[in-house]
């Protein structure tokens, strides 16, 4: 399953400017709540799945009324709970649809399921949301990449999305198949 090691390959920005706000007294608190303590209860099953805007209306989303800076999304990921990271990525996805935003919204949904960080009655709902979010990477952002810590080496997101769907017990759709590179590394391609 996609895990924090995958996310560790990302560019992690310096600690300043969680949300790009100059007056933020402590970048790890929003309205007195630590981003490490944010929890997730699904209020709309389309939340965090492009093109949904539902996350911007969710009262539980601590970022719904804030602009998240480029550095901020990585700081939320690094210092918040998986729920806070999901809300952060889903918020920037709603405002700026990219494959990277979709992928990491999905990763954090999957992490909440894997770590049982949602109520038992919501586990199946969140698992299905994670599958749909990863499928959205394949459907809407098939050529998207993310970068290593140097910002110079890119990694395609489609293989990670495909294998995460399988790990979550789903079946990728849309004609995607697993192939091996000449180096013997499994990857995915879309076959029409």
C-alpha positions in Angstrom: 0.0 0.0 0.0 1.1 3.6 -0.6 2.8 4.7 2.6 4.9 7.5 4.1 8.0 6.2 2.3 6.4 7.2 -1.0 5.7 10.6 0.3 9.3 10.9 1.6 10.4 11.1 -2.0 8.7 14.5 -2.3 10.2 17.8 -2.1 9.9 18.9 1.5 10.0 22.7 1.9 11.5 24.6 4.7 9.5 25.0 7.9 8.3 28.5 7.3 4.9 29.5 6.0 2.5 26.6 6.6 -0.3 28.4 4.9 1.5 31.4 3.5 0.1 33.6 6.2 2.5 36.1 7.8 0.5 36.4 11.1 0.2 32.7 11.8 1.5 32.3 15.4 2.2 28.6 15.3 2.2 26.9 11.8 0.9 23.6 13.3 -2.3 25.0 14.8 -5.4 26.2 13.0 -7.9 28.1 15.1 -6.3 26.5 18.3 -6.4 23.0 16.9 -3.2 21.1 16.3 -3.1 19.7 12.8 -1.8 16.5 14.3 -5.1 16.0 16.1 -7.4 16.6 13.1 -9.7 13.6 12.4 -11.8 12.6 9.5 -15.4 11.7 9.2 -16.7 11.4 5.6 -19.5 13.8 5.0 -19.5 13.5 1.2 -18.1 10.4 -0.6 -16.9 12.6 -3.5 -14.7 14.6 -1.3 -11.1 14.6 -2.4 -11.9 13.1 -5.8 -11.6 15.4 -8.8 -13.8 17.3 -9.8 -15.6 17.4 -6.5 -15.6 20.7 -4.5 -17.2 19.1 -1.5 -14.1 19.5 0.7 -14.4 23.3 0.5 -17.9 23.0 2.2 -16.9 20.5 4.9 -17.1 22.1 8.3 -14.5 19.6 9.6 -11.9 20.8 7.0 -9.6 23.3 8.9 -8.2 24.6 5.6 -11.5 25.3 3.8 -11.3 29.1 4.2 -7.5 29.3 3.9 -5.1 29.5 1.0 -2.5 26.8 1.3 0.9 27.8 0.0 3.2 25.6 -2.1 5.3 24.9 1.0 2.2 24.6 3.1 0.9 21.5 1.5 4.1 19.7 2.3 4.2 21.0 5.8 0.7 19.8 6.5 1.8 16.4 5.1 4.9 16.3 7.2 3.4 17.6 10.5 -0.3 16.8 10.5 -2.4 13.7 10.9 -3.4 11.7 7.8 -6.8 13.4 8.1 -5.2 16.9 8.1 -3.0 15.9 5.2 -6.0 14.6 3.3 -7.9 17.9 3.9 -4.9 19.8 2.8 -4.3 17.9 -0.4 -8.1 17.7 -1.2 -8.4 21.5 -0.6 -5.6 22.3 -3.1 -7.0 19.7 -5.5 -10.4 21.5 -5.5 -8.7 24.8 -6.2 -5.9 23.6 -8.5 -6.6 20.2 -10.0 -3.3 18.3 -10.6 -2.3 14.6 -10.5 0.0 15.2 -7.6 -2.8 16.8 -5.5 -5.1 13.9 -6.4 -2.5 11.3 -5.7 -1.7 12.5 -2.2 -5.3 13.1 -1.3 -5.7 9.4 -2.2 -2.6 8.3 -0.3 -3.9 9.9 2.9 -7.3 8.3 2.5 -5.6 4.9 2.2 -3.4 5.6 5.2 -6.4 6.4 7.3 -7.9 3.0 6.3 -4.6 1.1 6.8 -4.0 2.7 10.2 -7.7 2.4 11.2 -7.8 6.2 11.8 -11.5 6.5 11.1 -14.5 5.0 13.0 -15.1 1.4 12.2 -18.5 2.2 10.5 -16.6 4.5 8.1 -13.7 2.2 7.1 -15.4 0.7 4.1 -16.6 4.1 2.9 -13.1 5.6 3.2 -11.5 2.6 1.5 -13.9 3.0 -1.5 -13.1 6.8 -1.5 -9.4 6.0 -1.7 -9.9 3.6 -4.6 -11.9 6.2 -6.5 -9.3 8.9 -5.7 -6.5 6.7 -7.1 -8.7 5.8 -10.1 -9.1 9.5 -10.7 -5.3 9.8 -11.1 -5.5 7.2 -13.8 -8.6 8.7 -15.4 -7.9 12.4 -15.2 -4.1 12.8 -14.7 -2.5 9.7 -16.3 0.8 11.5 -17.2 1.3 13.3 -13.8 4.6 13.0 -11.9 6.0 14.0 -8.6 9.6 14.7 -7.8 12.4 13.5 -5.5 13.8 15.7 -2.8 16.1 17.4 -5.3 13.2 18.5 -7.4 15.0 17.2 -10.5 14.1 13.5 -10.8 10.5 12.8 -11.6 8.4 9.7 -10.8 5.2 8.8 -12.7 2.1 8.6 -10.4 0.0 6.2 -12.6 1.9 3.0 -11.4 1.5 4.0 -7.7 -2.2 4.7 -8.2 -2.7 1.4 -10.0 -0.9 -0.7 -7.4 -2.6 1.1 -4.6 -6.0 0.3 -6.0 -5.1 -3.4 -6.1 -3.7 -3.2 -2.6 -7.0 -1.7 -1.4 -8.9 -4.6 -2.9 -10.1 -2.8 -6.0 -9.8 -3.4 -9.7 -8.3 -0.6 -11.8 -10.5 0.3 -14.8 -9.9 2.1 -18.1 -7.6 -0.4 -19.9 -4.6 -0.1 -17.6 -2.3 -3.2 -17.6 0.9 -4.1 -15.9 4.1 -4.4 -18.0 7.7 -4.7 -17.2 10.3 -2.2 -18.2 13.5 -3.5 -19.9 15.0 -3.4 -16.3 12.3 -5.8 -15.1 10.5 -3.1 -13.1 6.7 -3.4 -13.1 4.9 -0.4 -14.4 1.5 0.3 -16.0 0.3 1.4 -19.4 -3.1 2.2 -20.9 -4.2 -0.1 -23.7 -7.1 1.1 -25.8 
